[in-house]
Amino acid sequence: MMKKKVLIIDDDLNICREIKYSMQNETTDVYYALSAQEGFEQFAKHHFCLVIMDVSLSETDVFQLLKAMREVKPIPILVLSASAKSEEKISALHAGANVYLEKPYELEECLAHAQSLMRLYSELKPSESRHYTLVFGMDMMIDLARHQATLKGKPLDLTRKEFDLLFCLASHAGQVLSREQLYNQVWNNDSDFNVDDSVRNHIKRLRKKLTPSGREYIKNVWGGGRLLFLPGRYR
């Protein structure tokens, strides 16, 4: 039987270890990250059935992080917070948290909430095939299922071909692709179009729409119209 995986995101190592060693057993593996950046990268790359995170992480807007996580995967999120303010609790729940637990808390209560959320997730577990999202930090997310791409949290207004081209490039991040390769995958060898002109014009429009990020995602590689997609990283 495949083990369940739990992710803890908290900059307090003692809390991470306390929860980890209380939940780790023969059916559950528990991982932890001490920063939002590391936590989001682990969340995007691996399949977890629960996230336990502190909303007091100082390096980022945690509510933005919650929304980004909720956009990527429908995984239960248990939030820990030292704040008893109702506004923060409401904001966290609206942003994507399922349970809000105030610090200091009883470890048994935290574990009970965790087990409840994991049980609910297992019972309502979505089909894996429904989710195919490319995530590059919190800068860019490309959701194939919904045919939607977001840049720094804002939806990109892309045509069908522009989206397909972006998805193709991002799916081969770090690999050099020729215009002909892109054309064959995105246009399916449609003979009504000129290879170089079609790809060049769409790349030009796509670059323009990615300009607000302040980062050059699509780079020209010397030697005959070859392109390279370099993903941004969460900062």
Secondary structure, 3 states (H helix, E strand, C coil): CCCEEEEEECCCHHHHHHHHHHHCECCEEEEEECCHHHHHHHHHHCCCCEEEEECCCCCCCHHHHHHHHHHHCCCCEEEEECCCCHHHHHHHHHHCCCEEEECCCCHHHHHHHHHHHHHHHHHCCCCHHHCCEEEECCCEEEECCCCEEEECCEECCCCHHHHHHHHHHHHCCCCEEEHHHHHHHHCCCCCCCCHHHHHHHHHHHHHHHHHHHCCCCEEEECCCCEEEECCCCCC
